[in-house]
Amino acid sequence: MVVVAISGQPGCGSSTTGRLLAQRLGVKFFSVGKWNKEQLHIIAGRSTRSETQDSIEMWKNARGKSSDFHNDADMMQKELASKGNIVIDGKLAIHMLRGFCDFSVWLRADFETRVKRYAHRDSTGLKEAKAALREKEGLEKENFLKIYGFDYFGQEHEADIVVDTGDNAPEEIVDMILKKMKAKKII
């Protein structure tokens, strides 16, 4: 029974990597961010035009930035991890799943690479993507600091592996993770 926590900077591909890693390991996949946004869609009764805007709207919503809302997500990921055989993608997964996971991954990339990914994913121009990424990242840092008392980028120092996703395809990233997991005798 393996549990992997994946976190990273916005736009680094943690959801894509997590989903692919779960497939390769033959385990379940859970995205905390996707779950959070789905919960707010239920509350708000709508979705915006892009994943990035959904995240920004979540942080601007009183419920979305409340500690109760995030505590629910924290408890859910711990409950799922306690059952095993899962890859959990979440901005705070490394921190929240300490003691619950067998292996943790931090993904990073330079700002311009992440902007290009946002522009492509959300079908926007680079200027709009840059502004959206700055806003989203700022809201995440500010609100996580208020709720939890730490800068979530610091999880990089807690991870079993740190991967720069800038020049690597998702399959290559997953290969690196699996190689490290085998070396540590996790799988």
Residue pairs with C-beta under 8 A, 6 or more apart in sequence:
1 84
1 85
2 25
2 27
2 84
2 85
2 102
2 103
2 181
2 186
2 187
3 81
3 84
3 85
3 86
3 87
3 88
3 97
3 100
3 101
3 102
3 103
4 18
4 21
4 25
4 86
4 87
4 88
4 101
4 102
4 103
4 104
4 105
4 177
4 181
5 81
5 88
5 90
5 93
5 94
5 96
5 97
5 100
5 101
5 103
5 104
5 105
6 14
6 17
6 18
6 21
6 87
6 88
6 89
6 90
6 93
6 104
6 105
6 107
7 14
7 89
7 90
7 91
7 92
7 93
7 94
7 95
7 104
7 105
7 106
7 107
7 152
7 155
7 159
8 14
8 105
8 106
8 107
8 108
8 165
9 107
9 108
9 109
9 114
9 137
9 153
10 55
10 114
10 118
10 133
10 136
10 137
10 140
11 109
11 113
11 114
11 115
11 117
11 118
11 133
12 107
12 108
12 109
12 114
12 165
13 107
13 109
13 117
13 165
13 170
13 173
14 89
14 105
14 107
15 31
15 33
15 34
15 89
16 170
17 89
17 105
17 107
17 165
17 170
17 173
17 174
17 177
18 29
18 31
18 87
18 88
18 89
19 29
19 31
19 87
19 89
20 170
20 171
20 174
21 29
21 87
21 174
21 177
21 178
22 28
22 29
22 86
22 87
23 29
24 174
24 178
25 87
25 178
25 187
27 85
27 86
27 87
28 80
28 85
28 86
28 87
29 86
29 87
29 88
29 89
30 77
30 80
30 86
30 87
30 88
30 89
31 88
31 89
31 90
32 73
32 76
32 77
32 88
32 89
32 90
32 91
32 92
32 93
33 55
33 89
33 90
33 91
35 73
35 76
36 58
36 64
36 69
36 70
36 73
37 47
37 51
37 54
37 55
37 58
39 69
39 72
40 54
40 57
40 58
40 61
40 63
40 64
41 47
41 54
43 61
43 63
44 57
44 61
47 54
48 54
48 57
50 121
50 122
50 123
50 124
50 132
51 121
51 122
52 118
52 121
52 122
52 129
52 132
52 133
52 136
53 122
53 132
55 136
55 139
55 140
56 132
56 135
56 136
56 139
57 64
58 64
58 65
59 65
59 136
59 139
59 140
59 143
60 139
63 69
65 139
65 143
65 146
65 147
67 147
70 147
73 90
74 92
74 96
77 88
77 90
77 93
77 96
77 97
78 96
78 97
78 100
80 86
80 88
81 88
81 97
81 100
81 101
82 100
88 97
88 101
90 96
91 140
91 144
91 152
92 144
92 148
92 152
92 155
93 101
93 104
94 101
94 104
94 105
94 106
94 155
94 158
94 159
95 148
95 150
95 152
95 155
95 158
97 104
98 158
102 186
103 160
103 161
103 177
103 180
103 181
103 184
103 186
104 155
104 158
104 159
104 160
104 161
105 159
105 160
105 161
105 162
105 163
105 177
106 155
106 156
106 158
106 159
106 161
106 162
106 163
107 162
107 163
107 165
107 173
108 156
108 162
108 163
108 164
108 165
109 117
109 164
109 165
109 166
110 166
111 133
113 165
113 166
114 133
115 126
115 129
115 130
115 133
116 126
116 129
118 124
118 129
118 130
118 132
118 133
119 125
119 126
119 128
119 129
122 129
122 132
124 132
140 152
141 151
141 152
141 153
144 150
144 151
144 152
145 151
156 162
160 180
160 184
161 176
161 177
161 180
163 173
163 176
163 177
165 173
168 176
178 187
181 187
